[in-house]
Amino acid sequence: MSKTWVIVLSIIGGLFLLAIIAGAGVIYWVSQNKDNWIQSAERVGKEAKEFGAKTDSAGCLKEALARHKRDSSLTGQISTKIFLGICLQESEPAPGFCDDVPAKNEIMKSVNWTLKKCADEGLQNDQSCQRLFNDVQEYCHRSNQ
């Protein structure tokens, strides 16, 4: 076997070993932190139910956007998405909240609408903001508000 092939196979083997070690590290980290995540999700769900019972759908969205602006980390995004989904289910429909909300299958309208809504909130090019407005679309067209 030529020296070049030995080097190439050594590099590939080293990368494979690093991938295995990284994967094991992620699995270990997740197993050590899953209880905290479950408790956090339960806490956010409880907050969302309580908040939704006292407000309307527009109030839920306003609070979700405020939470997103405070914490846009990955865990913050997950918490905010959970909050918005539960809050919208628990809240009263706001008059006009679903007016002009395109269906998700209207792709170009949908993209333009979410981009505009996020820009209006000062969150241009923020994909997690766009996902929040995707949840609004689902809410509006699922419940036919």
Beta strands, then each sheet from edge to edge (+ up, - down):
end
